[in-house]
């Protein structure tokens, strides 16, 4: 049993870490789409946030400066998306894909021009990264059979973005379903004409949803570059934005089911990392590429099987034109 626990607790801890950027990005998509704006540009805003965080942290030596830069950079891209989709009433999917393409090229170009290290930033020192945070008093409970291992090996020793991501799930559920702002935001994605009739600006609510999404994407990017990693590498987000979008759809645009989907994808990612180089009986060493593809294969399979049952907000993706 001890050997099983020695494998289980590190796997659970790794699942929380790998799921963190997915949770943040999925909540970002949730706010945007609940407001009526489809956001397939999660990937690009995360990538911009990752680069800005690594670049600012490398120059200043401060992880706080890196986080602030990530939020500002992602917010700037979010404003561009909002301007294209809300103000100009453009195609929201096209705008999101344009953001992804622009972010991929721009981050690599700026990294090469500024740091001249092949499109990546210099390795970050510890002061410029999010480090594990111990839980006060956890050492005194370490000998307890389950609670002690849970506090010391799983909950304790995580970085700030992990605690932030999991804390934002109940907060998002409360804001969306228990506050006046959340009611109006959801109404903008379901029946914008009714919102407009009540004298409330649909454009302002949709901009709010897009900006909240951008800020969360910036935090997700900073988590990838300064908590999970130690700098920026070209295209380091590696499709997590699309996986987060899939988790949001599978979670039917609700925070708690979305969290469970993100944890499932995080578990696959963590298992793939831990199974690299492990020989299976009768099969030998499992191909690393197959393990790394597991989260993406599951994304396609689940979406193919369940996307038809997930009903998005009625006005999501439809530009609102005020009747005169």
MARSETOR-108515 format. One line per 10 residues: number of its first residue (from 1); for each residue x, y, z of N, C-alpha, C. Coordinates in Angstrom, 1 decimal. Example, Ala and Ser with C-alpha at 12.3 -4.5 7.8 and 13.67 -1.06 7.14 Angstrom:
BEGIN
1> 13.2,-5.7,7.8,12.3,-4.5,7.8,13.2,-3.3,7.8; 12.8,-2.2,7.1,13.7,-1.1,7.1,12.9,0.0,7.9
! end
This chain:
BEGIN
1> 0.8,-1.2,0.0,0.0,0.0,0.0,0.9,1.3,0.0; 2.0,1.2,0.7,2.9,2.3,0.7,3.4,2.7,-0.6; 3.8,1.6,-1.4,4.3,1.8,-2.8,3.2,2.5,-3.6; 2.0,2.0,-3.5,0.9,2.6,-4.3,0.7,4.1,-3.9; 0.8,4.4,-2.6,0.6,5.8,-2.1,1.8,6.7,-2.6; 3.0,6.1,-2.7,4.1,6.8,-3.1,4.0,7.2,-4.6; 3.2,6.5,-5.4,2.9,6.8,-6.8,1.7,7.7,-6.9; 0.7,7.5,-6.0,-0.6,8.2,-6.1,-0.4,9.7,-5.8; 0.2,10.0,-4.6,0.2,11.4,-4.1,1.0,12.3,-5.1; 2.2,11.9,-5.6,2.9,12.8,-6.5,2.1,12.9,-7.8
11> 1.4,11.9,-8.2,0.5,12.0,-9.5,-0.6,13.0,-9.3; -1.2,13.0,-8.1,-2.3,13.9,-7.8,-1.7,15.4,-7.8; -0.6,15.5,-7.1,0.0,16.9,-7.0,0.4,17.4,-8.4; 0.9,16.5,-9.3,1.3,16.9,-10.6,0.0,17.2,-11.4; -1.1,16.5,-11.2,-2.3,16.8,-11.9,-2.8,18.2,-11.5; -2.7,18.6,-10.3,-3.1,20.0,-9.9,-2.2,21.0,-10.6; -0.9,20.8,-10.7,0.0,21.7,-11.4,-0.3,21.8,-12.9; -0.5,20.7,-13.5,-0.7,20.7,-15.0,-2.1,21.2,-15.4; -3.1,21.1,-14.4,-4.4,21.5,-14.7,-4.6,23.0,-14.5; -3.6,23.6,-13.8,-3.8,25.1,-13.4,-4.0,26.0,-14.6
21> -3.1,26.0,-15.6,-3.3,26.9,-16.8,-4.6,26.6,-17.5; -5.0,25.3,-17.5,-6.2,24.9,-18.2,-7.4,25.5,-17.5; -7.4,25.4,-16.2,-8.5,26.0,-15.4,-8.6,27.5,-15.6; -7.5,28.2,-15.6,-7.6,29.6,-15.8,-8.1,30.0,-17.2; -7.6,29.3,-18.2,-8.0,29.6,-19.5,-9.4,29.2,-19.8; -9.9,28.1,-19.2,-11.3,27.6,-19.3,-12.2,28.6,-18.7; -11.9,29.1,-17.5,-12.7,30.2,-16.9,-12.7,31.5,-17.7; -11.6,31.7,-18.4,-11.5,32.9,-19.3,-12.5,32.7,-20.4; -12.5,31.6,-21.0,-13.5,31.3,-22.1,-14.9,31.3,-21.6; -15.1,30.9,-20.4,-16.4,30.9,-19.8,-17.0,32.3,-19.7
31> -16.2,33.2,-19.1,-16.7,34.6,-19.0,-17.0,35.2,-20.4; -16.1,35.0,-21.3,-16.2,35.6,-22.6,-17.5,35.1,-23.3; -17.6,33.8,-23.3,-18.8,33.2,-24.1,-20.1,33.4,-23.4; -20.1,33.5,-22.0,-21.3,33.8,-21.3,-21.8,35.2,-21.7; -20.8,36.1,-22.0,-21.2,37.4,-22.4,-21.6,37.5,-23.9; -21.4,36.4,-24.6,-21.8,36.3,-26.0,-20.7,36.5,-27.0; -19.4,36.4,-26.6,-18.3,36.5,-27.5,-17.5,35.2,-27.5; -17.5,34.5,-28.6,-16.7,33.3,-28.8,-15.2,33.7,-28.8; -14.5,32.9,-28.0,-13.0,33.3,-27.9,-12.2,32.1,-28.1; -11.8,31.9,-29.4,-10.8,30.8,-29.8,-9.4,31.3,-29.7
41> -9.3,32.6,-29.3,-8.0,33.2,-29.1,-7.3,33.0,-27.8; -7.9,32.1,-27.0,-7.3,31.8,-25.6,-5.8,31.4,-25.8; -5.5,30.6,-26.8,-4.2,30.2,-27.0,-3.2,31.3,-27.2; -3.6,32.3,-28.1,-2.7,33.4,-28.4,-2.5,34.3,-27.2; -3.6,34.6,-26.4,-3.4,35.4,-25.2,-2.6,34.8,-24.2; -2.7,33.5,-24.0,-1.9,32.8,-23.1,-0.4,32.9,-23.5; -0.2,32.7,-24.8,1.2,32.8,-25.3,1.8,34.2,-25.1; 1.0,35.2,-25.4,1.5,36.6,-25.2,1.8,36.8,-23.7; 0.9,36.3,-22.8,1.1,36.4,-21.4,2.4,35.7,-20.9; 2.6,34.5,-21.5,3.8,33.8,-21.1,5.1,34.5,-21.5
51> 5.1,35.1,-22.7,6.3,35.8,-23.2,6.5,37.1,-22.3; 5.4,37.8,-22.1,5.5,39.1,-21.4,6.0,38.8,-19.9; 5.5,37.7,-19.3,5.9,37.4,-18.0,7.3,37.0,-17.9; 7.8,36.2,-18.8,9.2,35.8,-18.8,10.1,36.9,-19.2; 9.7,37.8,-20.1,10.6,38.9,-20.5,10.7,39.9,-19.4; 9.6,40.3,-18.8,9.6,41.3,-17.7,10.3,40.7,-16.5; 10.1,39.4,-16.2,10.8,38.8,-15.0,12.3,38.7,-15.2; 12.7,38.5,-16.5,14.1,38.4,-16.8,14.8,39.7,-16.7; 14.1,40.8,-17.1,14.7,42.1,-17.1,14.7,42.7,-15.7; 13.6,42.5,-15.0,13.5,43.2,-13.6,13.9,42.3,-12.5
61> 13.9,40.9,-12.7,14.2,40.0,-11.6,13.1,39.8,-10.7; 11.9,40.3,-11.0,10.7,40.3,-10.1,9.6,39.4,-10.8; 9.1,38.4,-10.1,8.0,37.6,-10.6,6.7,38.4,-10.6; 6.6,39.4,-9.7,5.4,40.3,-9.6,5.3,41.1,-10.9; 6.5,41.6,-11.3,6.5,42.4,-12.5,6.2,41.6,-13.7; 6.6,40.3,-13.7,6.3,39.4,-14.8,4.8,39.2,-14.9; 4.2,39.0,-13.7,2.7,38.7,-13.7,2.0,39.9,-14.2; 2.4,41.1,-13.7,1.7,42.4,-14.2,1.9,42.6,-15.7; 3.1,42.3,-16.2,3.3,42.4,-17.7,2.4,41.4,-18.5; 2.3,40.2,-17.9,1.5,39.2,-18.6,0.0,39.6,-18.7
71> -0.5,40.2,-17.6,-1.9,40.6,-17.6,-2.1,41.8,-18.5; -1.2,42.7,-18.6,-1.3,43.9,-19.4,-1.2,43.5,-20.9; -0.3,42.6,-21.2,-0.1,42.2,-22.6,-1.4,41.4,-23.1; -1.9,40.5,-22.3,-3.0,39.7,-22.6,-4.3,40.6,-22.7; -4.4,41.6,-21.8,-5.5,42.6,-21.9,-5.5,43.4,-23.2; -4.3,43.8,-23.6,-4.2,44.5,-24.9,-4.7,43.7,-26.1; -4.4,42.4,-26.1,-4.9,41.5,-27.1,-6.4,41.3,-27.0; -6.8,41.3,-25.7,-8.3,41.1,-25.5,-9.0,42.3,-26.0; -8.5,43.5,-25.8,-9.1,44.7,-26.3,-9.2,44.7,-27.8; -8.2,44.2,-28.5,-8.2,44.1,-29.9,-9.3,43.1,-30.4
81> -9.5,42.0,-29.6,-10.5,41.0,-29.9,-11.9,41.7,-29.7; -12.0,42.4,-28.6,-13.3,43.0,-28.3,-13.7,44.1,-29.3; -12.6,44.9,-29.8,-12.9,45.9,-30.8,-13.3,45.3,-32.1; -12.7,44.2,-32.5,-13.1,43.5,-33.7,-14.5,42.9,-33.7; -14.8,42.3,-32.5,-16.0,41.5,-32.4,-17.2,42.3,-31.9; -17.0,43.2,-31.0,-18.1,44.0,-30.4,-18.3,45.3,-31.1; -17.3,46.1,-31.3,-17.4,47.4,-32.0,-17.6,47.2,-33.5; -16.7,46.4,-34.1,-16.8,46.3,-35.6,-17.8,45.2,-36.0; -18.2,44.4,-35.0,-19.2,43.3,-35.3,-18.6,42.3,-36.3; -17.3,42.0,-36.2,-16.7,41.1,-37.1,-16.9,39.6,-36.7
91> -16.4,38.7,-37.5,-16.5,37.3,-37.2,-15.6,36.9,-36.1; -16.2,36.4,-35.0,-15.5,36.2,-33.8,-14.5,35.1,-33.9; -14.8,34.0,-34.6,-13.8,32.9,-34.8,-12.6,33.4,-35.6; -12.8,34.1,-36.6,-11.7,34.7,-37.5,-10.9,35.6,-36.6; -11.5,36.4,-35.8,-10.7,37.3,-35.0,-9.8,36.5,-34.0; -10.4,35.5,-33.4,-9.6,34.7,-32.4,-8.5,34.0,-33.1; -8.7,33.4,-34.3,-7.6,32.7,-35.0,-6.5,33.7,-35.4; -6.9,34.9,-35.8,-5.9,36.0,-36.1,-5.1,36.3,-34.9; -5.7,36.4,-33.7,-4.9,36.6,-32.5,-3.9,35.5,-32.3; -4.3,34.3,-32.5,-3.4,33.1,-32.3,-2.2,33.2,-33.2
101> -2.5,33.5,-34.5,-1.4,33.6,-35.5,-0.5,34.7,-35.1; -1.1,35.9,-34.8,-0.3,37.1,-34.5,0.6,36.8,-33.3; 0.0,36.2,-32.3,0.8,36.0,-31.0,1.9,35.0,-31.3; 1.7,34.0,-32.1,2.8,33.0,-32.3,4.0,33.7,-33.0; 3.7,34.5,-34.0,4.8,35.1,-34.7,5.4,36.3,-34.0; 4.6,37.1,-33.3,5.1,38.2,-32.6,6.0,37.9,-31.4; 5.6,36.9,-30.6,6.4,36.5,-29.5,7.7,35.9,-29.9; 7.7,35.1,-30.9,9.0,34.5,-31.4,9.9,35.6,-31.9; 9.3,36.6,-32.7,10.1,37.7,-33.3,10.7,38.6,-32.2; 9.9,39.0,-31.2,10.4,39.8,-30.2,11.4,39.1,-29.3
111> 11.2,37.9,-29.0,12.2,37.1,-28.2,13.5,37.1,-28.9; 13.5,36.9,-30.2,14.7,36.8,-31.0,15.4,38.2,-31.1; 14.6,39.2,-31.2,15.2,40.6,-31.4,15.7,41.1,-30.0; 15.0,40.8,-28.9,15.4,41.3,-27.6,16.5,40.5,-26.9; 16.4,39.2,-27.0,17.3,38.4,-26.2,18.3,37.6,-27.1; 18.1,37.4,-28.4,19.0,36.8,-29.3,19.4,35.4,-28.8; 18.5,34.6,-28.4,18.7,33.3,-27.9,17.8,32.3,-28.6; 17.7,32.5,-29.9,16.9,31.5,-30.7,15.4,31.6,-30.5; 14.9,32.7,-30.1,13.4,32.8,-29.9,13.0,32.5,-28.5; 13.9,32.5,-27.6,13.5,32.2,-26.2,14.2,33.2,-25.3
121> 13.7,33.3,-24.0,14.2,34.2,-23.1,15.3,33.5,-22.2; 16.2,34.2,-21.6,17.2,33.6,-20.7,16.5,32.8,-19.6; 17.1,31.8,-19.0,16.6,31.1,-17.9,16.3,32.0,-16.7; 15.2,31.9,-16.0,14.9,32.8,-14.9,15.5,32.3,-13.6; 16.0,33.3,-12.8,16.5,32.9,-11.5,15.3,32.6,-10.6; 15.5,32.1,-9.4,14.5,31.7,-8.5,13.6,32.9,-8.1; 14.3,34.1,-7.9,13.6,35.3,-7.5,12.6,35.8,-8.5; 12.8,35.3,-9.8,11.9,35.8,-10.8,10.9,34.7,-11.2; 10.7,33.7,-10.3,9.7,32.6,-10.6,8.8,32.4,-9.4; 7.6,31.8,-9.6,6.8,31.4,-8.6,7.3,30.1,-8.0
131> 7.6,30.2,-6.7,8.2,29.0,-6.0,7.1,28.3,-5.2; 7.3,27.0,-4.8,6.4,26.3,-4.0,6.2,27.0,-2.6; 4.9,27.1,-2.2,4.6,27.7,-0.9,4.2,26.7,0.1; 4.9,26.5,1.2,4.5,25.5,2.2,3.3,26.0,3.0; 2.5,25.1,3.5,1.4,25.4,4.3,1.8,25.4,5.8; 1.5,26.6,6.5,1.9,26.6,7.9,1.3,25.6,8.7; 2.1,24.9,9.5,1.6,23.8,10.4,1.4,22.5,9.8; 1.7,22.4,8.4,1.5,21.1,7.8,2.5,20.0,8.3; 3.7,20.5,8.7,4.7,19.5,9.1,4.3,18.8,10.4; 3.5,19.5,11.2,3.0,18.9,12.5,2.0,17.8,12.2
141> 1.3,17.8,11.1,0.3,16.8,10.7,0.8,15.8,9.7; 2.1,15.8,9.4,2.6,15.0,8.4,2.5,13.5,8.7; 2.5,13.1,10.0,2.4,11.7,10.3,1.0,11.1,10.2; 0.0,11.9,10.1,-1.4,11.4,10.0,-1.5,10.6,8.7; -2.3,9.5,8.7,-2.3,8.6,7.6,-2.7,9.2,6.2; -3.8,9.9,6.1,-4.2,10.5,4.9,-4.1,12.0,4.8; -4.6,12.6,5.9,-4.6,14.1,5.9,-3.2,14.6,5.8; -2.2,14.0,6.5,-0.9,14.4,6.5,-0.2,14.4,5.2; -0.4,13.3,4.5,0.1,13.2,3.1,-0.5,14.1,2.2; -1.8,14.3,2.4,-2.6,15.2,1.5,-2.1,16.7,1.7
151> -1.8,17.1,2.9,-1.3,18.4,3.1,0.1,18.7,2.7; 1.0,17.7,2.9,2.4,17.8,2.6,2.7,17.5,1.2; 2.1,16.5,0.6,2.5,16.0,-0.7,1.6,16.6,-1.8; 0.4,17.0,-1.5,-0.5,17.4,-2.6,-0.8,18.9,-2.5; -1.5,19.3,-1.4,-1.9,20.7,-1.3,-0.7,21.6,-1.0; 0.1,21.2,0.0,1.3,22.0,0.3,2.4,21.9,-0.7; 3.1,22.9,-0.8,4.2,22.9,-1.8,3.8,23.3,-3.2; 2.6,23.7,-3.4,2.2,24.2,-4.7,2.5,25.7,-4.9; 2.5,26.1,-6.1,2.9,27.6,-6.3,1.6,28.4,-6.3; 1.8,29.7,-6.2,0.7,30.6,-6.0,-0.4,30.5,-7.1
161> 0.0,30.4,-8.4,-1.0,30.2,-9.5,-1.9,29.0,-9.3; -1.4,27.9,-8.7,-2.3,26.8,-8.4,-3.4,27.1,-7.4; -3.0,27.7,-6.3,-4.0,28.1,-5.3,-5.0,29.1,-5.9; -4.5,30.1,-6.7,-5.3,31.1,-7.3,-6.3,30.5,-8.3; -5.9,29.5,-9.1,-6.8,28.9,-10.1,-7.9,28.2,-9.4; -7.6,27.4,-8.4,-8.7,26.7,-7.7,-9.6,27.6,-6.9; -9.0,28.7,-6.4,-9.8,29.6,-5.6,-10.8,30.4,-6.5; -10.4,30.6,-7.8,-11.2,31.3,-8.7,-12.4,30.5,-9.2; -12.4,29.2,-9.1,-13.6,28.4,-9.5,-14.8,28.8,-8.7; -14.8,28.7,-7.4,-16.0,29.1,-6.6,-16.3,30.6,-6.8
171> -15.3,31.4,-6.9,-15.5,32.8,-7.0,-16.2,33.1,-8.4; -15.8,32.4,-9.4,-16.5,32.6,-10.7,-17.9,32.1,-10.7; -18.2,31.0,-10.0,-19.5,30.5,-9.9,-20.4,31.5,-9.1; -19.8,32.1,-8.1,-20.6,33.0,-7.3,-20.9,34.3,-8.1; -19.9,34.8,-8.8,-20.1,36.0,-9.6,-21.1,35.8,-10.7; -21.0,34.7,-11.4,-21.8,34.4,-12.6,-23.3,34.1,-12.2; -23.5,33.5,-11.1,-24.8,33.0,-10.8,-25.4,33.6,-9.5; -24.7,34.4,-8.8,-25.2,35.0,-7.5,-25.1,36.5,-7.5; -24.7,37.2,-8.5,-24.5,38.6,-8.5,-25.3,39.3,-9.6; -25.6,40.5,-9.5,-26.3,41.3,-10.5,-25.4,41.4,-11.8
181> -24.1,41.6,-11.6,-23.2,41.7,-12.7,-23.3,40.4,-13.5; -23.2,39.2,-12.8,-23.2,37.9,-13.5,-24.5,37.7,-14.2; -25.6,38.1,-13.6,-26.9,38.0,-14.3,-27.0,38.8,-15.6; -26.5,40.0,-15.5,-26.5,40.8,-16.7,-25.5,40.3,-17.8; -24.3,39.8,-17.3,-23.4,39.2,-18.2,-24.0,38.0,-19.0; -24.6,37.1,-18.2,-25.2,36.0,-18.9,-26.4,36.4,-19.8; -27.1,37.4,-19.4,-28.2,37.9,-20.2,-27.7,38.4,-21.6; -26.5,39.1,-21.5,-25.9,39.6,-22.8,-25.6,38.4,-23.7; -25.3,37.3,-23.2,-25.0,36.1,-24.1,-26.2,35.3,-24.4; -27.3,35.5,-23.7,-28.6,34.8,-24.0,-29.6,35.6,-24.8
191> -29.8,36.8,-24.3,-30.9,37.7,-24.9,-30.4,39.1,-24.8; -29.5,39.5,-25.7,-29.0,40.9,-25.6,-30.0,42.0,-25.9; -31.0,41.6,-26.6,-32.1,42.6,-26.9,-32.8,43.0,-25.6; -33.0,42.0,-24.8,-33.7,42.3,-23.5,-32.8,43.1,-22.6; -31.5,42.9,-22.6,-30.6,43.7,-21.9,-30.6,45.2,-22.4; -30.6,45.3,-23.7,-30.6,46.7,-24.3,-32.0,47.4,-23.9; -33.1,46.6,-23.9,-34.4,47.2,-23.6,-34.4,47.7,-22.2; -33.6,47.0,-21.3,-33.6,47.5,-19.9,-32.7,48.7,-19.7; -32.1,49.2,-20.7,-31.2,50.4,-20.6,-29.8,50.1,-20.2; -29.4,48.8,-20.4,-28.0,48.4,-20.0,-27.2,48.2,-21.3
201> -26.0,48.6,-21.4,-25.2,48.6,-22.6,-24.7,47.1,-22.8; -25.1,46.5,-23.9,-24.6,45.2,-24.3,-23.2,45.2,-24.6; -22.7,46.3,-25.3,-21.3,46.4,-25.7,-20.4,46.4,-24.4; -20.8,47.2,-23.4,-20.0,47.3,-22.2,-19.9,45.9,-21.5; -21.0,45.2,-21.4,-21.0,43.9,-20.8,-20.1,42.9,-21.6; -20.2,43.0,-22.9,-19.4,42.1,-23.7,-17.9,42.4,-23.6; -17.6,43.7,-23.5,-16.2,44.1,-23.3,-15.7,43.7,-22.0; -16.6,43.7,-21.0,-16.2,43.3,-19.6,-15.9,41.8,-19.6; -16.7,41.0,-20.3,-16.4,39.6,-20.4,-15.1,39.3,-21.1; -14.9,40.0,-22.2,-13.6,39.8,-23.0,-12.4,40.2,-22.2
211> -12.5,41.3,-21.4,-11.4,41.7,-20.6,-11.1,40.8,-19.4; -12.1,40.3,-18.8,-11.9,39.3,-17.7,-11.2,38.1,-18.3; -11.7,37.7,-19.4,-11.0,36.5,-20.1,-9.6,36.8,-20.4; -9.3,38.0,-20.9,-7.9,38.3,-21.2,-7.0,38.3,-20.0; -7.5,38.9,-18.9,-6.7,38.9,-17.6,-6.4,37.5,-17.2; -7.4,36.6,-17.2,-7.2,35.2,-16.8,-6.2,34.5,-17.7; -6.3,34.8,-19.0,-5.3,34.2,-19.9,-3.9,34.7,-19.6; -3.8,35.9,-19.2,-2.5,36.5,-18.9,-1.9,35.7,-17.7; -2.7,35.5,-16.7,-2.3,34.8,-15.5,-1.9,33.3,-15.8; -2.7,32.7,-16.7,-2.4,31.4,-17.2,-1.0,31.3,-17.9
221> -0.8,32.3,-18.8,0.5,32.3,-19.4,1.6,32.5,-18.5; 1.4,33.4,-17.5,2.5,33.6,-16.5,2.8,32.4,-15.7; 1.7,31.6,-15.4,1.9,30.3,-14.7,2.7,29.3,-15.5; 2.5,29.3,-16.8,3.3,28.4,-17.6,4.8,28.8,-17.7; 5.0,30.1,-17.8,6.4,30.6,-18.0,7.2,30.7,-16.8; 6.5,31.1,-15.7,7.3,31.4,-14.4,7.0,30.5,-13.3; 6.1,29.6,-13.4,5.8,28.6,-12.3,6.1,27.2,-12.8; 5.5,26.8,-13.9,5.8,25.5,-14.5,7.2,25.4,-15.2; 7.5,26.5,-15.8,8.8,26.6,-16.5,9.7,27.7,-15.9; 10.8,27.9,-16.5,11.7,28.9,-16.1,12.2,29.9,-17.2
231> 11.2,30.3,-18.0,11.4,31.2,-19.1,10.5,30.9,-20.2; 10.7,31.6,-21.3,9.8,31.5,-22.5,10.5,30.7,-23.6; 9.7,29.8,-24.2,10.2,29.0,-25.3,9.1,29.2,-26.4; 9.5,29.2,-27.6,8.5,29.5,-28.7,7.4,28.5,-28.7; 6.2,29.0,-28.8,4.9,28.2,-28.8,4.8,27.2,-27.6; 5.3,27.7,-26.5,5.3,26.9,-25.3,3.9,26.5,-24.7; 2.9,27.3,-25.1,1.6,27.0,-24.6,1.1,25.6,-25.2; 1.5,25.3,-26.4,1.4,23.9,-26.9,-0.1,23.4,-26.9; -1.0,24.3,-27.4,-2.4,23.8,-27.5,-3.2,23.8,-26.3; -2.7,24.3,-25.2,-3.5,24.3,-23.9,-4.7,25.2,-24.0
241> -4.6,26.2,-24.8,-5.8,27.1,-25.0,-7.0,26.4,-25.7; -6.7,25.5,-26.6,-7.7,24.8,-27.3,-8.3,23.7,-26.4; -7.4,23.1,-25.6,-7.8,22.0,-24.6,-8.7,22.7,-23.6; -8.4,23.9,-23.1,-9.2,24.6,-22.2,-10.6,25.0,-22.8; -10.6,25.3,-24.1,-11.8,25.6,-24.7,-12.7,24.4,-24.8; -12.1,23.2,-25.1,-12.8,21.9,-25.1,-13.3,21.6,-23.7; -12.5,21.9,-22.6,-13.0,21.6,-21.3,-14.2,22.4,-20.9; -14.2,23.7,-21.4,-15.3,24.6,-21.1,-16.6,24.1,-21.8; -16.4,23.6,-23.0,-17.6,23.1,-23.8,-18.1,21.8,-23.1; -17.2,20.9,-22.8,-17.6,19.7,-22.1,-18.3,20.0,-20.7
251> -17.8,21.0,-20.1,-18.4,21.5,-18.8,-19.7,22.2,-19.0; -20.1,22.4,-20.2,-21.4,23.1,-20.5,-21.5,24.5,-20.0; -20.4,25.2,-20.1,-20.3,26.6,-19.7,-20.6,26.8,-18.3; -20.2,25.9,-17.4,-20.4,26.0,-16.0,-19.1,25.8,-15.2; -18.8,26.6,-14.2,-17.5,26.5,-13.6,-17.1,25.1,-13.0; -18.0,24.5,-12.2,-17.6,23.3,-11.5,-17.4,22.1,-12.5; -18.4,21.8,-13.4,-18.1,20.8,-14.4,-16.9,21.1,-15.3; -16.6,22.3,-15.5,-15.4,22.7,-16.3,-14.2,22.4,-15.5; -14.2,22.6,-14.2,-13.0,22.2,-13.4,-12.8,20.7,-13.5; -13.8,19.9,-13.4,-13.6,18.5,-13.5,-13.0,18.1,-14.8
261> -13.4,18.7,-15.9,-12.9,18.4,-17.2,-11.4,18.8,-17.3; -11.1,19.9,-16.7,-9.7,20.4,-16.7,-8.8,19.4,-15.9; -9.3,18.9,-14.7,-8.6,18.0,-13.9,-8.4,16.7,-14.7; -9.3,16.2,-15.5,-9.2,15.0,-16.3,-8.0,15.2,-17.3; -8.0,16.3,-18.0,-7.0,16.6,-19.0,-5.6,16.8,-18.2; -5.6,17.4,-17.1,-4.4,17.5,-16.3,-3.9,16.2,-15.8; -4.8,15.3,-15.5,-4.3,13.9,-15.1,-3.7,13.2,-16.2; -4.2,13.3,-17.4,-3.6,12.6,-18.6,-2.2,13.2,-18.8; -2.1,14.5,-18.7,-0.8,15.2,-19.0,0.2,14.8,-18.0; -0.2,14.8,-16.7,0.7,14.4,-15.6,1.1,12.9,-15.7
271> 0.1,12.0,-16.1,0.5,10.6,-16.3,1.4,10.4,-17.5; 1.2,11.2,-18.5,2.1,11.1,-19.7,3.5,11.4,-19.3; 3.7,12.5,-18.5,5.0,12.9,-18.1,5.7,11.8,-17.2; 4.9,11.2,-16.3,5.5,10.2,-15.4,5.7,8.8,-16.0; 5.0,8.6,-17.1,5.2,7.3,-17.8,6.3,7.3,-18.8; 6.9,8.4,-19.1,7.9,8.5,-20.1,9.1,7.6,-19.6; 9.6,6.7,-20.4,10.7,5.8,-20.1,10.3,4.6,-19.3; 9.0,4.5,-18.9,8.6,3.3,-18.1,8.3,2.2,-19.1; 8.8,1.0,-18.8,8.6,-0.2,-19.6,7.3,-0.9,-19.2; 6.4,-1.2,-20.1,5.2,-1.9,-19.7,5.4,-3.4,-20.0
281> 4.8,-4.3,-19.2,5.0,-5.7,-19.3,4.5,-6.2,-20.7; 5.3,-6.9,-21.5,4.9,-7.4,-22.8,4.9,-6.4,-23.9; 5.0,-5.1,-23.6,5.0,-4.0,-24.6,6.3,-3.3,-24.7; 7.1,-3.3,-23.7,8.3,-2.6,-23.7,8.0,-1.1,-23.3; 9.0,-0.3,-23.7,8.8,1.2,-23.3,7.8,1.8,-24.3; 6.8,2.4,-23.6,5.7,3.1,-24.4,6.3,4.3,-25.1; 5.9,4.5,-26.4,6.4,5.7,-27.1,6.0,7.0,-26.4; 7.0,7.8,-26.3,6.8,9.1,-25.6,5.8,10.0,-26.4; 5.9,9.9,-27.7,5.0,10.7,-28.5,3.5,10.3,-28.3; 3.3,9.0,-28.2,1.9,8.6,-27.9,1.4,9.1,-26.6
291> 2.3,9.1,-25.6,1.8,9.6,-24.3,1.5,11.1,-24.3; 2.4,11.8,-25.0,2.2,13.3,-25.1,0.9,13.6,-25.9; 0.5,12.7,-26.8,-0.7,13.0,-27.6,-2.0,12.7,-26.9; -1.9,12.0,-25.7,-3.1,11.5,-25.1,-4.1,12.7,-24.8; -3.7,13.8,-24.2,-4.7,14.8,-23.9,-5.4,15.4,-25.2; -4.6,15.5,-26.3,-5.2,16.0,-27.5,-6.1,15.0,-28.1; -5.8,13.7,-28.1,-6.6,12.7,-28.6,-7.9,12.6,-27.8; -7.8,12.7,-26.5,-9.0,12.7,-25.7,-9.9,13.9,-26.0; -9.3,15.1,-26.2,-10.1,16.3,-26.6,-10.9,16.0,-27.8; -10.3,15.4,-28.9,-11.1,15.2,-30.1,-12.2,14.1,-29.8
301> -11.8,13.1,-29.1,-12.8,12.0,-28.9,-14.0,12.5,-28.1; -13.8,13.3,-27.0,-14.8,13.8,-26.2,-15.7,14.8,-26.9; -15.0,15.7,-27.6,-15.8,16.7,-28.4,-16.7,16.0,-29.5; -16.1,15.0,-30.1,-16.9,14.3,-31.2,-18.1,13.6,-30.6; -17.9,13.1,-29.3,-19.0,12.4,-28.7,-20.0,13.2,-28.0; -19.6,14.4,-27.4,-20.5,15.1,-26.5,-20.8,16.5,-26.9; -20.1,17.1,-27.9,-20.3,18.5,-28.3,-21.7,18.8,-28.7; -22.4,17.7,-29.3,-23.7,17.9,-29.8,-24.7,18.1,-28.6; -24.3,17.6,-27.5,-25.2,17.7,-26.3,-25.0,19.0,-25.5; -23.9,19.7,-25.8,-23.6,20.9,-25.0,-24.2,22.1,-25.8
311> -25.1,22.8,-25.1,-25.8,23.9,-25.8,-25.2,25.2,-25.3; -24.6,26.0,-26.2,-23.9,27.2,-25.8,-25.0,28.3,-25.5; -24.6,29.4,-24.9,-25.5,30.6,-24.8,-26.1,31.0,-26.2; -27.3,31.3,-26.2,-28.1,31.5,-27.4,-27.5,32.5,-28.4; -27.0,33.6,-27.8,-26.4,34.7,-28.6,-24.9,34.6,-28.7; -24.3,33.5,-28.3,-22.9,33.4,-28.4,-22.4,33.4,-29.8; -21.5,34.2,-30.2,-21.0,34.3,-31.5,-21.8,35.2,-32.5; -22.9,35.7,-32.0,-23.7,36.6,-32.9,-23.5,38.0,-32.5; -23.0,38.9,-33.4,-22.8,40.3,-33.1,-24.2,40.9,-32.8; -24.3,41.8,-31.8,-25.5,42.4,-31.5,-25.6,43.8,-32.3
321> -26.7,43.9,-33.0,-27.0,45.2,-33.7,-28.2,45.8,-33.1; -28.1,47.0,-32.5,-29.1,47.6,-31.8,-30.2,48.1,-32.8; -31.5,47.7,-32.4,-32.6,48.1,-33.2,-32.9,49.6,-33.0; -33.3,50.2,-34.1,-33.6,51.7,-34.1,-35.1,51.9,-34.2
! end
